[in-house]
Amino acid sequence: MAYATPDDLIARYGEVEIIQISTPDGQAMDQVNVPRVAIALGDASNMIDSYLRRRYVTPVATPPLALTQSCCAIARFLLCQMGGTTSAEKVKEAYQAALSWLRKVEDGSVTLDGELLPNTSPNWAEFQGRERTVKCWS
């Protein structure tokens, strides 16, 4: 499940840019190459899940807007890489910001409203207190 759609990508960055970065060299730039966009969005979503799965059940059923934004930024960067386009500094910065945010989600300093993974670790600490005894001195 992708965290963003081709329409999300177009709404965020404009149809002209998405046509430019999704069209392979030598092909007419007359429409968005939807299969390439779908691949980039799928790859971006898989990358996001690799960060989230340590703490959350993936895929996140109802992704927050920040997750969709990150997915679009990563997919945009991947489309630039797929097309052989040299990524503009702005594209790289958005990609790095998305990864930085995902690292914060991964380490727990940012949380999502998603379902947390249950703790299935077999290594639980057990402790037992001493039996209380009261001595009376007479």
N, C-alpha and C positions, 0 to 999 in steps of 0.2 A: 504494500500500500504506500503510495507516494504521499508525502505531507503537503504537496502543492500540485496544482494542475497547470497545464500550459496556459490557461487563461490567467491564473495567478501571476505567472512569470511575465506575461504580456502586460497585465495591469500595472505591475511594479516597474518594469523597465521600458515599456513601449514596444509596439509591434515592429517598428523599423529596426530597432536594435536586435530583437530576437530573430527576425528574418536574417539579418547580417551574420549573427554568430551561429545560427543553426544551419545555414546553407553551406554545403561543401564547396571548395574552390572549383570553378569551372561550371557551376550550375547557375541557372537564372535565379536572381533574388526577387522572386515575385510573391512568395508566400512562406509562412513558417514551416519548417521541416518538422512536422509533428512527431514522426518516429524518433528523430535525434533528440528532440526536446524531452520526449517520454523516457528515453534512455538516461539522459542527464538527470532528470527528476528522480528516476528510480535509483540511480547511483548515489545521488545526494541523500535520498531517504535511507538507503542502506548504510551510508556513512553516519548519518544521525543516529540510527538505531545502534550502531556499534558503540556510540558514546552512552546512549541511554540505557542499554540493556543491563548494565551493572546495577541500576537502581530502580528501573521501571519495567513494567510489562510492555513489550513492544510487539507490534506497532502501537503507538499511543492512539487510543480509540477516538478521542476528540482532541486533535492537536491545537494547542494555543496559537495565537497569531505569531508569537515570537518563533515558534517552530516552523511555521509556513514561511516567514521572512528568511530564516536561516536556510531553509531548503532552497528557496529561490536564489539566494546569494551564492550558495555552493553550486547549484545547477548552472547558473550563469558563468561562473568560473570554469566549470567542466566543459561547457559548450565552447568557450573560448579556446580551451586546450584541445578539444576534439577537432575544431576547425582549423587548427594551426595558427589561429589569431594570437598575436602577442597581447596578453592581457594588459589592459590599461591599469594604471596605478589605483584608480577608483575601484575597479573590479577586484583587484587583489586585496585592497583594504576591506571591502565588504566580506570577502571570503575569509580573511583572517579574523575579522570581528565575529563572524558566525562560528568559526572554530573555537575562538576564545569563550564565547557564550556556552557552547556545548561542553567545554572542559569544566566550566563552573557548574553546569548541571550535573556532570559526571562526578565532581568532587563534593557535591551537596551544598555548595554555597548559593546556588540558585535551584529552586524547586519548581516542578510542574504540578498541575492539578491532575496528574495521571495516577494510575493504580501502581502502588509500590510493589516491588517484588517481595514475596514472603521470605522470611529468613528460614532457609532450609538447612542451615549448617548443623552437622551432627555434633559440633563441638560447643556445647553449652557448659558454662561453669556451674557447678553445684557447690553449695556450701551448707554447712550445718552448724548451727550455734551450739555452744556448750549448754549442758543442762544446768539450769540455775539451782544452786543450793544455798540455803540460808543456814548458817551455823549460829546457834545461840551459845553464847559463852556464859556459863553460870559460875 
